[in-house]
Amino acid sequence: MKRQTLGKWGEEQAAAYLQGQGLRLVERNYRCPLGEIDIIARDGDCLVFCEVKTRSSSRYGLPQEAVAWSKQQKIIKVASWYLGDREADVRFDVIAITRSAAGKAEIEWLPAAFSLD
């Protein structure tokens, strides 16, 4: 499966998973001049910015390992752009997905995977 196709498949899986966990999707693939956030959702009063990483194997590491400090900082900047001057309770989650050989999604949700600090 091509990388872009795998990524889109993973985002679909993540969106369905988060909805199943009771989150309400607000935006998908939000883009601004600073970058992109895969999923923005609401968990009660909390605005959740989700980075989705999908892999077809762990040969190059776990999906969540790809969300290093520099990627976290970029997501935080995009989230700040999205919020503008609005105050909001926010959380930064990572959804790590591995597609099995049988085509099933193995999903690991990491709520509050990183923070503004």
Rosetta silent file (secondary structure, phi, psi, omega in degrees, C-alpha in Angstrom):
SEQUENCE: MKRQTLGKWGEEQAAAYLQGQGLRLVERNYRCPLGEIDIIARDGDCLVFCEVKTRSSSRYGLPQEAVAWSKQQKIIKVASWYLGDREADVRFDVIAITRSAAGKAEIEWLPAAFSLD
SCORE:     score description
SCORE:     0.000 S_00000001
   1 L     0.000  132.448  179.210    0.000    0.000    0.000 S_00000001
   2 L   -64.515  153.635 -175.407    1.385    3.421   -0.931 S_00000001
   3 H   -58.699  -46.457 -179.801    2.328    5.757    1.917 S_00000001
   4 H   -63.815  -41.199  178.947   -0.351    8.373    1.140 S_00000001
   5 H   -64.703  -42.212  178.169   -3.036    5.715    0.778 S_00000001
   6 H   -62.572  -42.754  179.367   -1.934    4.109    4.054 S_00000001
   7 H   -62.890  -43.485  178.525   -2.006    7.487    5.807 S_00000001
   8 H   -64.313  -42.394  177.332   -5.507    8.291    4.549 S_00000001
   9 H   -59.828  -44.990  179.587   -6.701    4.818    5.596 S_00000001
  10 H   -61.572  -41.217  178.362   -5.198    5.373    9.049 S_00000001
  11 H   -64.319  -37.783  175.950   -6.914    8.734    9.438 S_00000001
  12 H   -62.077  -45.312  178.932  -10.262    7.126    8.541 S_00000001
  13 H   -61.506  -44.016 -178.769   -9.659    4.426   11.170 S_00000001
  14 H   -64.024  -43.360  179.941   -8.646    7.029   13.764 S_00000001
  15 H   -61.082  -46.807  179.064  -11.700    9.218   13.115 S_00000001
  16 H   -63.043  -41.319 -179.921  -14.073    6.272   13.496 S_00000001
  17 H   -61.832  -48.320 -178.657  -12.245    5.112   16.619 S_00000001
  18 H   -62.663  -40.303  176.647  -12.415    8.541   18.293 S_00000001
  19 H   -62.468  -39.442  176.764  -16.114    8.851   17.500 S_00000001
  20 H   -64.572  -23.819  177.853  -16.627    5.419   19.035 S_00000001
  21 L   -89.240    2.613  175.454  -14.899    6.700   22.163 S_00000001
  22 L    95.946    4.824  176.903  -17.424    9.559   22.385 S_00000001
  23 L   -82.638  150.635  178.432  -15.400   12.403   20.869 S_00000001
  24 E  -107.408  122.481 -179.734  -17.071   14.751   18.389 S_00000001
  25 E   -71.006  133.953  179.043  -15.073   15.550   15.261 S_00000001
  26 E  -107.655  -45.844 -179.189  -14.692   19.253   14.557 S_00000001
  27 E  -144.359  151.353  170.719  -12.148   19.337   11.700 S_00000001
  28 E  -129.161  137.995 -179.851  -10.154   16.875    9.625 S_00000001
  29 E    52.677   49.420  176.672   -6.920   17.754    7.858 S_00000001
  30 E   -67.715  126.943 -179.691   -6.983   21.348    9.101 S_00000001
  31 E  -121.182  144.064  172.876   -4.390   23.338    7.157 S_00000001
  32 E  -145.869  177.066 -179.196   -2.888   26.766    7.727 S_00000001
  33 L   -59.926  -18.117 -177.413    0.364   28.439    6.594 S_00000001
  34 L   -91.693  -13.113 -178.929    2.188   26.753    9.499 S_00000001
  35 E   146.531 -154.115 -174.016    1.178   23.164    8.708 S_00000001
  36 E  -137.556  148.017  169.873   -1.598   20.629    9.234 S_00000001
  37 E  -120.307  131.027 -174.456   -3.397   18.860   12.052 S_00000001
  38 E   -64.129  -51.507 -176.967   -4.953   15.516   11.176 S_00000001
  39 E  -139.784  134.219  169.943   -7.998   15.624   13.470 S_00000001
  40 E  -117.784  127.754 -175.327   -9.487   18.260   15.752 S_00000001
  41 E  -137.718  167.590  174.239  -12.181   16.911   18.051 S_00000001
  42 E  -112.304  133.385  173.201  -14.128   17.789   21.173 S_00000001
  43 E  -122.214   90.137 -171.783  -13.989   15.662   24.299 S_00000001
  44 L    66.231 -125.614  179.483  -16.556   17.389   26.478 S_00000001
  45 L   -87.918   -2.003 -175.764  -15.284   20.958   26.929 S_00000001
  46 E   -92.637  132.567  174.451  -11.755   20.033   25.825 S_00000001
  47 E   -91.203  123.376 -172.926  -10.527   20.726   22.305 S_00000001
  48 E  -111.440  123.168  176.027   -8.349   17.795   21.217 S_00000001
  49 E  -101.126  117.917 -173.501   -5.672   18.102   18.527 S_00000001
  50 E  -113.591  129.944  171.252   -4.822   14.616   17.222 S_00000001
  51 E  -102.293  127.963 -179.292   -1.817   13.505   15.224 S_00000001
  52 E  -107.333  127.268  175.341   -2.376   10.201   13.426 S_00000001
  53 E  -123.924  128.072 -177.005    0.607    8.019   12.524 S_00000001
  54 E  -124.110  137.572  177.349    0.092    4.823   10.542 S_00000001
  55 E  -133.471  155.330  175.693    2.566    2.083    9.722 S_00000001
  56 L   -96.471   -9.468  175.137    2.253   -1.241    7.945 S_00000001
  57 L  -162.472  173.509  177.986    4.897   -2.789   10.212 S_00000001
  58 L   -99.009   15.901 -178.134    7.204   -1.887   13.088 S_00000001
  59 L   -54.422  -37.969 -179.316   10.300   -2.342   10.902 S_00000001
  60 L  -106.243   21.794  179.697   11.089    1.377   11.163 S_00000001
  61 L   104.200  170.198  178.832    9.782    1.801   14.707 S_00000001
  62 L   -74.094  150.281 -177.851    6.395    2.280   16.285 S_00000001
  63 H   -56.154  -42.265 -176.579    4.085    4.857   14.720 S_00000001
  64 H   -65.495  -21.761  178.802    4.025    7.038   17.843 S_00000001
  65 H   -68.602  -16.589  178.910    7.812    7.291   17.783 S_00000001
  66 H   -79.484   -6.892  178.860    7.487    9.442   14.661 S_00000001
  67 L   -98.755   69.662 -178.231    5.876   12.213   16.723 S_00000001
  68 L   -77.079  177.465 -175.965    9.166   13.567   18.039 S_00000001
  69 H   -53.950  -43.704 -177.672    9.696   16.887   19.827 S_00000001
  70 H   -64.471  -39.082  177.054   10.030   18.879   16.583 S_00000001
  71 H   -66.859  -40.066  177.477    6.735   17.473   15.240 S_00000001
  72 H   -59.206  -44.484 -179.410    5.062   18.219   18.577 S_00000001
  73 H   -63.073  -38.205  177.925    6.239   21.842   18.396 S_00000001
  74 H   -65.156  -43.335  179.221    4.844   22.180   14.877 S_00000001
  75 H   -62.770  -41.525  178.400    1.462   20.790   15.972 S_00000001
  76 H   -60.855  -42.217  178.724    1.390   23.211   18.917 S_00000001
  77 H   -64.270  -42.126  178.397    2.049   26.155   16.551 S_00000001
  78 H   -65.288  -40.924  178.241   -0.724   25.059   14.187 S_00000001
  79 H   -62.095  -40.181  178.283   -3.097   24.632   17.149 S_00000001
  80 H   -63.563  -40.495  176.682   -2.240   28.165   18.329 S_00000001
  81 H   -61.275  -45.543 -179.477   -2.996   29.476   14.833 S_00000001
  82 H   -59.616  -43.598 -176.666   -6.327   27.611   14.868 S_00000001
  83 H   -73.208  -31.245 -176.695   -7.270   29.032   18.262 S_00000001
  84 L    61.529 -127.173 -179.801   -6.248   32.612   17.473 S_00000001
  85 L   -92.828    0.038 -177.693   -7.153   34.735   20.494 S_00000001
  86 L   -72.994  140.669  173.037   -9.704   32.240   21.827 S_00000001
  87 L   -90.649  139.668  179.188   -9.100   30.631   25.192 S_00000001
  88 L  -159.498  149.074  168.668   -9.788   26.901   25.340 S_00000001
  89 E   -76.011  127.379 -177.786   -8.897   23.809   27.300 S_00000001
  90 E  -127.288  157.576  176.310   -6.736   21.829   24.900 S_00000001
  91 E  -144.043  146.585  179.515   -5.154   18.402   24.734 S_00000001
  92 E  -115.736  111.725 -177.737   -2.667   16.899   22.290 S_00000001
  93 E  -108.875  157.169  171.178   -3.274   13.231   21.473 S_00000001
  94 E  -123.243  134.294  173.661   -1.504   10.749   19.251 S_00000001
  95 E  -111.423  113.748 -179.683   -3.303    7.912   17.495 S_00000001
  96 E  -103.029  123.591 -176.154   -0.821    5.179   16.525 S_00000001
  97 E  -126.165  132.304  171.917   -2.103    2.672   13.990 S_00000001
  98 E  -117.798  126.732  178.043   -0.468   -0.422   12.607 S_00000001
  99 E   -87.429  120.359 -179.692   -2.167   -2.126    9.667 S_00000001
 100 L   -72.465  167.214  178.093   -1.920   -5.883   10.064 S_00000001
 101 L   -59.906  -28.114  179.112   -1.159   -8.201    7.155 S_00000001
 102 L   -83.253   -1.065  178.032   -4.863   -9.056    7.153 S_00000001
 103 L    87.593   12.404  179.269   -5.728   -5.350    6.710 S_00000001
 104 L   -93.700  150.887  179.915   -7.025   -4.773   10.236 S_00000001
 105 E   -91.110  125.282  169.983   -6.188   -1.697   12.278 S_00000001
 106 E  -102.087  111.340 -170.352   -4.332   -2.116   15.531 S_00000001
 107 E  -109.514  132.383  171.650   -5.004    1.188   17.267 S_00000001
 108 E  -123.466  118.298 -178.953   -3.225    2.698   20.238 S_00000001
 109 E   -99.049  125.056 -179.692   -4.697    5.969   21.503 S_00000001
 110 E  -115.180   84.347  177.716   -2.331    8.113   23.545 S_00000001
 111 E   -64.783  143.727  179.152   -4.423   10.865   25.166 S_00000001
 112 E    53.035   45.672 -178.338   -2.384   13.850   26.363 S_00000001
 113 E   -64.820  -29.151  174.212    0.689   12.418   24.597 S_00000001
 114 E  -153.242  169.171 -175.039    2.363   15.816   24.910 S_00000001
 115 L  -138.302  179.045  179.114    1.538   19.257   26.255 S_00000001
 116 L   -67.779  -20.465 -176.224    2.354   22.931   25.854 S_00000001
 117 L   -73.975    0.000    0.000    5.049   22.686   28.515 S_00000001
